[in-house]
Amino acid sequence: MKKNIIKAVFALAGGGIGVILLPPLWVLVSLNKYWWLNNSVTNFLVGAIIFFIISLFLAGYIEKLVKRLERHIAAIPPVRLFYGSLSTVVGLVLAILISTLFYRQQTFFLNTVIPIILMLTFGYLGFRIGTTQADEWRKLFTWRKEPENAKNVLERKVDDNFHHYKILDTNILIDGRIYDLIKTGFIEGTLLVPNFVLYELQYIADSSDSIKRVRGRRGLDILNKLQNEHVMPVEMYEGDYDEIDEVDSKLIQLAKDKDAVIVTNDYNLNKVSQFQNVQVLNINALANALKPRVIPGENMHVMVVKNGTERQQGVAYLDDGTMVVVEEGKYFINQELDVVVTSALQTDAGRMIFAKPLHSTRGIADKKPDQKPDKKKSGK
């Protein structure tokens, strides 16, 4: 269908060009004496036939060009397209006004070529100015009543330290502290969650490992809370980097493309990002700077999942991934246990809590009043 339209346009354009250019050609070759050849109808048909033949070779290429143009226009937001069209019309009007100075000239270059060049140039410049400065044009045509205290408010200019997008990685969503931090208002801009991070969260949430499954679902819950409560603008990034396999590498590339900041608690991602000059907001570094204290003597209920590095130690994890090292936890693998915190260590790589079983802290005074001594041990 598009090819037929393109051929028809070529034929009509060729007919018009034939009516204008063929009469001088007939005079040049001494054929103007034939009335049946040198008339408007014949000139139109000859020009239309010639350009129709040319369209048979060019229609395919022009159709591909039109499709690319359609995709490009479809990707432009409606507001920018509106202001771009409006400024294009303004540019064409200016070109016509300037071209009136050349229309009365007898030279073909001045009365024909120059006006065409002016229209193409001013039309293109108008479209570019309208699309690239759409936000400024919208502010210009938007009437707003100035608040009474506007004069007392200083205008804050965006500098190099401000980045509009804050990219969240998988670990920071699982951690969960980002939600509390955002509620405090210390992070500004727009949160950007890439699709490949969402897919990784979904993969972790569907894992057969119960610990990974809990962490993945925790990350999805945090993301839903951020979206539903509208504490801060949240946008999804639909694109992907198929040529890059690692999620961390994709995050770094996305931060470069969007001039964004990565928000994470991953120690390795933090170091790699800094090496590639990508700014990172490390939640663990923030927590270390604030020096949060874990009160010794606080009770916890954990599940020991594996052996520790030292003798008789066991390792448990909280829902946010914090490691809990349990003394004598080796004997309680795959068991739930009440522990009491003895100390805590905060590092750039995360937080470690040291604890021991609650029953190991009970002394003789903790025995029940009705507990009787063992007769066999007493010799009775």
N, C-alpha and C positions, 0 to 999 in steps of 0.2 A: 504494500500500500504506500509506504513512504517513498519507495523508488519511483512509483508512478507519479507521485506528487512532484518529486524532484525533476523528473523528465518534463512534466508539464510546465514547471517554472522555467526550466531551461528553454523550452520551446517559445514561451511567451516573451522571455527576455530576448531571445534570438530574433523573434519577429520585430520587436521594437528597435533593436539595433540595426536590423536589415532596412527598415524604413528610413533610418537616419543616415546610414553609411553607404548603402548600395547605390543611390543615385549618383554620387560623385564617382563611384567605381565604374558605372556604365559610361559615364562621360569620358573617363580615362581610357577605357578600352574601345571607345567609339561605338557603343551599342545603344546609346540613348535615343537613336532615331526610331527604334522599334517601340511603338507605344504599348504593345502587349507585354513587353519586358520591363520597361521603365514606368511602372505605376505602383501605387502604394500596396495594392493587394499582392501583386507578384513579389515585391520586395519583402513584404511581411512573410509570405510563405517560404521564400528562399532562405531567409534568415532563420525562421522557425525550424526548417528541415535540417539546416547545417548544425544548429545548436542541439537539436534532438539527437543527431548522430553522435555529437560530442558527449551528450549525457549518457549514452549507452556505455561508455568507458569510465565515466566519472561518478555515476550514480552510487555504486557500491562504496567508494571511498567517502563520498559526501554523507551517505547514510550512517557510516560508522562515526564520522565527525559529529553528526547531529545527535547520535546516541550519547556520545561523551559529553556534549554540551548539555543535554537534558539531565544527565546524572549530576553534572556540576551545579546546575541551577537548582535541582531538587535538594542538594545538600546545603544550599544557602538558606538561613532562617528567613521566614516571611518578612520580618521587620527590615532586615538588611536588603532583601530583594525589593521591597517597596521604596525605600530611600534610594537604592541604586537606580531603579527605573525613573524615579522622579528627577534625580540629578542628571540622568542621561538625557531626558527631555530638555532640561535647562541648558545642558551643554550643546545640544543640537540647535536650540533657538539662538544661542550666542553665535554658533558657527554660521547660521543663516544670516544673521544681522551683519556679521563681518564680511560674509561673501557678497553682499550687495555692492560692495566697493569694486568687485571684480567682474560682475555680470555684464557691465556695459563695455568692457574691454573687447577689442577685436581679436586678440590673440587667443588661440584655443587653449593654451596652457593656463592662461590667467582666468578665462571665463568658465572653464570646465574642470581642469585638474585641481587647481588651487581650492575651489569650493568643496570638492570631494575629500581632499586631504584634511581640510578644516573640520568637516563633519565627522570623519572617522576619528580624528584626534580628540576633538572636544567631547564626542560621544563616549569614547573609551575613558577619558579622564573623568568625566561626570559619573560614569558607572563605578569606577574605582573609588572615587571620593565618597560616593553614597554608600557603598558596601563596607568600606574599611572604617568609616567614621559614623556608622549608624547610631552608636550610643550617644555620641556628641550631638548629632542632629536631633535625636529624640529628646535630649535634655533641653535643646534650644527651643523646640516647639511645645514642650510640656510646661504648662503654666502651674506654678506652685506658689502658694502664699507663704511669704517669708515669716517665720516665727518671730515673735516680739523679742526674744532673747537671742536671736541669731547673731547679732553683732558681738555678743559676749562670748561666742563659741569660736575657738580657734579651728581653722581648717587644717586637718591632719593630712599630710602628703605621704604617699606611698614611697618608700625608699627601697634600697637593695636588700634590707633585712626582712621585708615582707614578701611572703609567697602565698598566693591565693589558695592553692590546692595543698592539702595535707593528705598524703597517700597512706592508707592503713594496710599493714601487712597481716599475715595470718596469725603470727604469734601475739601481736598486740590485741587482736580481737579475742583470742583465747584467754589472754591475761585478764581482761575485764576491767583493769584499772583505768583504761582510757575513757570509759563512760563516766566515772566519777570525776576525772580530770576535766572533761569537756563541760560537765555541769557547773564547775567552778568558774568557767569563762576565761581560763588562761590561754586557750587555743582559739585563734580567730581564723576566718577564711571559710573554705568549703572542704568537707571531708570527701575524698575520692577513693572508692573501693573498686578495684579492677575485677573484671569477671574471672580472671584466672585465680585470684585470691579466693573468690567465692566458691569456685569449683574445688579448690584444695580443701577448704573448710568442709564442703559437702562430702568429699572423699574421706576425710578424717572422721566425720560424724557417722559414716557408714562402715567404719572399720570393724573387724571382728574382735579387736582388742577392746576390752571394756574401758580401759583408761583413756585410750585415744578417742573412743566414741563419746565419752563424757566431755572431753576437752573440745571436740569438734562441735558438739551441740551447745556448749557454753559459748563458743565464738559466734555461732548463728544467733543465739539468744541476744547477745550483746549488740550485734548488728541490727536486729529487729527493734531493739529498744531505742537505738540511735535514730532509726528511721521513723518510728511511730511517735516518739515524744517530741520530735522537731526541736531538740535542744540546739542543734547546729545543722546547717544545710549539708545533706548527704547526696552525692551523685555517684552513679555507677558508670564505669568506663567499659564500653562495649568492645573496644578493640583488643587485639592480641598481637603478640610477636611470635609468629610460627617458627621463625628461624632460630629462636632462643628457647632452650629446653628448661633451664632452671628458673623457678619462680622469682628468686632473689635478683637474678640478672634482668628479668623482665621489669621488676619494680624499679631498678636503677635506671634502665633505659626510659621507662615511662616518666620518671622524675626529671630526666634530662629534657625530654620532649615537651613536658608541661611546665618546666621551670618550677617544680614542686618540691616539697619536703617530705621525706619518708618518716613516718612515726612508727617506731618499733621498740622491742625490748630484746632483739636478737643481737648478741655481741658480735658475731661474725659479720652479719649484714651491716652493722654499724661501722666496722673497720673498713670493709670493702667500699662502702659508700663514701666514706671520708677520703679514701685513696683516689676515688674517681671524682672528687670535688662535688659531691652531692650532699646537700645539707640533711642532717638526720636529727630528729628529736627522740632521744633515748629515754624511755620511761624509767629504766633502772638507774641511769645516771641522775635523773631528776630525784628519784627516791633516795639515792645515795647522798645527793646534795642536801636534801631535807633531813637526812639522818633519822628515819623513823625507828622507834624503839619497840622491840618485842619484850613484854614484861615477863621476866622469869617467874615461874610458878603458874603461868596460864595453862589451863587444861585444854587438850585437843583430843579428838576422836579420829584416828587415822587407820588405814589398812596397809600393813607392811607387804610390799610386793617383791622385794629382792634383797639379796645380801649387800652389805656395805663394803667399802674398801678396807676398812679396819676389821680386826677380829671381833666377832660377836655383834657386829653392827647390822642393823637392818635399815632399809630405805623405804620411805613412804612419800606420797605426793599429795598435796592439796589440790583442790579443783582448779586453781589457777596455775598449776604446774610447779609450785614452790616445793623444793626438796626438803624433806624432814628426815634427819638422821637419828635413828632410835638406838640407844644403847641396849645391848642384849636383845635387839630386835631380830636377831638371826633365828631365834627359837619361835618366832610368831609369824613366819612367812605365810602369806595368804590368809591372815587372820586380822580381824578388826580389833583395835587396841586403844585403850585410853592412855594418853601420855601426858606428861607435864613438861613444859618448856624449861630448859636449863640455860640456853643462850641462843643468840642469833647472830648471823654474819651477813652483812650486806656488801656485795661486790658489784662490779660493772656487769658481770655475767648473770646476775640474779641474786636471789636471797636464799640463804640456807638457815634452817632452824635445827637446833640440836635439842633432843628431848630424851627422856627415859620413861619406862613404863610407870604408870601411876602406882601400881601395887608395890613396886620396889621402894617407894618412899614411905610406906607405912611401917611404923615401928610397933613396939609392944603396946604403947598407949592407944594405938588405933584398933586394938582388938575389941571385940564386942564384949559388953559386961557379962553376958551369960556364958562366955566361952570358958570351958573347964580345961584344966591341964590334962595332958595325956597320962593315963594311969600307968601305962607300960613304961614310959620314959621316967616317971617319978618313982618307979620301983614298987608300986602298990598293986 
